[in-house]
Amino acid sequence: MRLLAVRGRNIASLAEPFELDLSAEPLASAGLFAIVGRTGAGKSSILDALCIALYGACPRNEVGDGGEEVPDGPGRTLKAGDPRTCVSRGAAEAFAEADFVGVDGVTYRARWAVRRARNRVDGTLQKVERSVTDLDRGVVVANQVTEAGAVVVDRTRLTFAEFCRTVLLPQGQFDALLAANAKDRAALLEKITGTGHYRDISIAAHRHAADAAARVHDHETRRAATGVLADDDRAALDAERGALDAAETADADRRTAVDEALRRHRAVAEAGRRLAAAVASEIAATEAARALDDERAALVRLAAAEPLRAPRERRDGAAAAVGRAEARHTEATARLDAAATAAADATAAAMRASEAARAGEERARAFEPLWAEAARLDAELAVALAEETKAAEEATAAAGERDRLDAEAVRLEGVHADAERDLVAAATALAATAALEPLAARRDDVLALLADRRTARADAETGHAAARAAHLAERAAADDLERAAEADRTARDAHARAVADLDRFANDLATRDEPALRARREAAAELFRQVRDLAKAARAHDTARAEHDAATRRAEAASETIAAAGRAAEAAERERDAADATEKALAGPYERAAAAASAEAAHLRRVLVPGEACPVCGATDHPVLADDRVAGLLAALKADVDAARARREAAGRTILDAGRTAARGRGEAEAAAKALAAADGAVAAACADWHTGVEAAGRLGAAAGLALDWPDEPAEAVATAALAVVEEAGRSLRAELDAVETLKSAREAAITARDRAADAIAARAATRERLAADRTGHATAAALAERDAAAAERRESEAAARLAPHLEVLGIAADRCDESVDDAVRAAADRRAAAVAAHAAAIRAEAATGPAARDARAAATLAANAATRTADTLAARRDAAAALRDARAALLGGEATAVHRARVSDELTELRDTAATAAKANSDAAATLAAARADVAGADHALAEARESRVDAETDFADALVRLGFDEAGAADLLAVPTDTVAERRAAVAGADDRLREAAAVVAERRIDLADAEAALPPDTAVEALDGERLALDEAARQRRTRLGAIAAALESDDRARARVTEMETELAAARADAAVWAAVAEAIGSSDGSKFVKVAQDVTLGVLIELANGHLAYLKPRYVLTRGVGDLAINVIDRDMGDDTRSVRSLSGGERFLVSLALALALSGLGGRETFADTLFIDEGFGSLDAASLEMAMDALEALQGQGRTVGVISHVEGMTERIPVQVRVEAKGGGRSRVQVVAPAGWAGA
């Protein structure tokens, strides 16, 4: 990590914006720089801003009780550890920023900001805003408080504590590690190096060991409660399962044969149903074909008229062609008339345009002499106008220069007069400030005395306040000691109560047999599942009984349906036979009557002569001469035949319906028989399941301690009641086991309470010692603060005596030293300096303005004379141009020559173009007239041909009508039907015929199928017998499956139990191994208060710290080497100059002690490793307690530290140190708790 810049505003006393840019000069090239300023000016506030920007916290707020509250306006407080307490008083907002290069090589900016509500200084502080920005890409990486903190730690690889050890070494930690005793040194190591987490590890190891032992006990208890089948019982179950499998194999072949016989019976029934369906389809197809007889006749008529379609279309086309030819002839005649008129008009227009063009050419030749004269005058006038314009420009310029120089002369004369007045006023002001000359000459000394006086007064007030605070802290420490003693008494009481509770819980657990309770609980759970299965079996039994009754009723209804269908079929067959006989009896008379009524018979009857022999039969008597009687007889016979045929067809449909009804009845009967058999099987299976379940429930009830009574037949009410009893027993056993678990949890809680109380007692022993030391330290601090306050008051009195003469000159009371006095001193000195400067400037101004005013007046006079000469020249040039302009106006009406010539030329060109256009139009009109005459001739010829074709087409169509025997109206109606429609109607008739043929073929095929199916039936095999045998086989198989399922469940349960035992053995072995490991770990580092491992970690950390510090001492002070002492965490020093004598660190001198402390501090900063190495180190230590020699040694060490690759910033107000460090960051107090930050370097420094 490399720090680049720190900036901020309104951070503590640094109210103004400030910036420390370590990447810019002079800090960039300074290996060592100092942050200097008076006490309380705000030097450490710069480091506070750095920490707040990066981590949202500052080291000073981390010291002491961060939970204390400090006021923040009326009725508002903040926690002492809240970084917002660093906001300057009276500020509405504040911010801090830090630029740094992360371990990934990217430049980032971390920002922390806060503001008050509505940006008012009396507003409530709002929530903190934090962000981290990638400056290389200009991207915000994080903008939430938590997220920004995580990003900073990730990019720097430093936590806040590690940052304070490696980059920032706060005040008070240099000498603390050396001066502390063993106990305090351990606490400091834990705080500084973060070894406190080893205490947590030690406590966790102790607790893990106890938990592992408890887990071993739990595993042993569960293993004892698990049971398995005996080996003999398991072998008997395996043998029974083998016998059942063999029986199942023996029945499989018989089931296959029975299924095949039943399949053939079902095939016969299916073939009968398909034959009946085919007959019905044939009857429907016959009726559909008869319904299309009229359509067939219509299609015959349409086919006869079809040859007329083409001649009629040719006739209609010829008539349309005549109409088109007549229209074309009319249009051609109209175009011919229009073309003749247009040709005559075009000839007249061409003659007029030619005459106008000739007249225009004569007019243009007449203007040639006038154009030549006008062109000469135009040239002379252009020259004259140019000379006039030039003269006007020269006159204007001369007049402007005259006016400018005259104005400048007036201005300079006024400036000279003002300078003379200013000189008189400056001399008067200089005389008035003569009394301020001594103060102005010693301005910096007076301001320094004022600052020293304010600092002394502030130091005195600070000292008195520190003394008061120390006295208060001393009293608070005494109160804390008393409270700690009271807390110890409370903890001892809690410890005694926890021990008593632990004994009581142990006794209660000893009286309860947990494994027996768990075995009964598992048996009760298994019994609950078994009783639930018994209830299901009882419900299945009741359901099967109900299905048996329903199947019986369905079988009876099916038998009645079959009998009724048989009776209906017999009656229909008798009706069909009678109708058939009637139809046959009427067939002969009907045919003879039809022959007599035919057209040929009627013709023969009309030629018979009464009394003469009939040429057909030879009879002379002709009784049927009356045609109306023959027709009446024919009608009566036809009605009788149709009625007989209708009766026969209705009887056939009735027979068909009766057959379908009988088939449905037989299907219902078969389904009812199957349902009846299935219901009987279900009843038997339910009874078997009931008896098996009752036997298992008896065994489980004995294991669970429950006695239950069961009837021989399945009863759902009994099973439901038993289910409630078992459930209640399970709840009771669960309650007893819950009580055991509660006692175990209470036992663990008592152990925890006992250990916590013991830990608290041990921890407060160190607290009491610390509080006693704090009370002594606070008393000493109070005495030192009072001494410092007295010294500060003496310094203030000395400064006041030296300031008195200067304050008297300013009329300021001698006891005032606030910043307004500084302002008055500065203002007085500035007034004197301003008066001296103003007098000198006035003398210089008066001497410089006189000659300039005189020179300006002379130049203005010369410019006026030149302006007069240019005005006379302009008047002469204007007169000459006016004479030429009058002469030119008399020619061409004053119009410009070129314009006049162009206009005449354009008019002539337009006349010539008009003549050419008219000639072309005349030619085009003649061509159009010729084309129109040709169109009329063509139209005459086409019209004659079209009329001839129309006559031929009409003749052809009339001949076709006669030939085919149609009149035109009848043919038009038939031809109006579209050919597509005719095709569709013909396809519909053909389809009906095809369907009739297909239906007849299907009937024949179905009769063959029925005969084949009946031939394939096995002999002497009734369906009822086969169904009964199949049900018996199914029932035997179901019983075997039930028993096999029970055996498989028992064996599977035993397998699970054996697997659980094996798994429990493995888990128990793992738990014992884990417990052994944790017992060893606890033996090595575990303790209830965590002290065992902390001591190990602190010992190792101190050794590493001493090794790193010796590396720094070898460079800083080779004389000394740190070493471990004899006691716990003791530190000694080896003096190489004294024969490697081992000495106490307390025997070191002040300078030596500082060097050793600095080596330890640098070692602390290096504990993070090279990954988190920071090349900038801030040392916040006052160095005020060092004498001159020790200070010299410290400076040599700090200057040598630059060679290790770090830039070191030292915060101090010791003059001897700051004089040795040329580059400085000065924090100057301005009064009112406000300071200003300034970076300074000697003249000639790089970048200064």
Protein Blocks (a to p, Z undefined) as FASTA:
>chain_A
ZZfbdcdehiajllbccdddfkbcfklmmmbdcdeddehilmmmmmmmmmmmmnopafkl
mgcjfkbccdebehiacdfklmklmpcghiabdcdddddddfkopacddddddddehhia
kbccdddddddddfknopafbfcfklmmmmmmmmnopafklmmmmmmccehilmmmmmpc
fklmmmmmmmmnopmmmmmmmmmmmmmmmmmmmmmmmmmmmmmmpccddfklmmmmmmmm
mmmmmmmmmmmmmmmmmmmmmmmmmmmmmmmmmmmmmmmmmmmmmmmmmmmmmmmmmmmm
mmmmmmmmmmmmmmmmmmmmmmmmmmmmmmmmmmmmmmmmmmmmmmmmmmmmmmmmmmmm
mmmmmmmmmmmmmmmmmmmmmmmmmmmmmmmmmmmmmmmmmmmmmmmmmmmmmmmmmmmm
mmmmmmmmmmmmmmmmmmmmmmmmmmmmmmmmmmmmmmmmmmmmmmmmmmmmmmmmmmmm
mmmmmmmmmmmmmmmmmmmmmmmmmmmmmmpcfklmmmmmmmmmmmmmmmmmmmmmmmmm
mmmmmmmmmmmmmmmmmmmmmmmmmmmmmmmmmmmmmmmmmmmmmmmmmmmmmmmmmmkl
mmmmmmpcehiacfklopabdfklpmklmmmmmmmmmmmmmmmmmmmmmmmmmmmmmmmm
mmmmmmmmmmmmmmmmmmmmmmmmmmmmmmmmmmmmmmmmmmnopacdddfbdcfklmmm
mmmmmmmmmmmmmmmmmmmmmmmmmmmmmmmmmmmmmmmmmmmmmmmmmmmmmmmmmmmm
mmmmmmmmmmmmmmmmmmmmmmmmmmmmnopafkbccfklmmmmmmmmmmmmmmmmmmmm
mmmmmmmmmmmmmmmmmmmmmmmmmmmmmmmmmmmmmmmmmmmmmmmmmgghlpafklmm
mmmmmmmmmmmmmmmmmmmmmmmmmmmmmmmmmmmmmmmmmmmmmmmmmmmmmmmmmmmm
mmnopafklmmmmmmpcfklmmmmmmmmmmmmmmmmmmmmmmmmmmmmmmmmmmmpcghi
afklmmmmmmmmmmmmmmmmmmmmmmmmmmmmmmmmmmmmmmmmmmmmmmmmmmmmmmmm
mmmmgcfkommmmmmmmmmmmmmmmmmmmmmmmmmmmmbccdddfbehiacdddfknoop
acdfklpcfklmmmmmmmmmmmmmmmnojklpcfbdcdddeklmpcfklmmmmmmmmmmm
mmnopacddddfbfklmmmpmbacddddebjhiacddddddehiahZZ
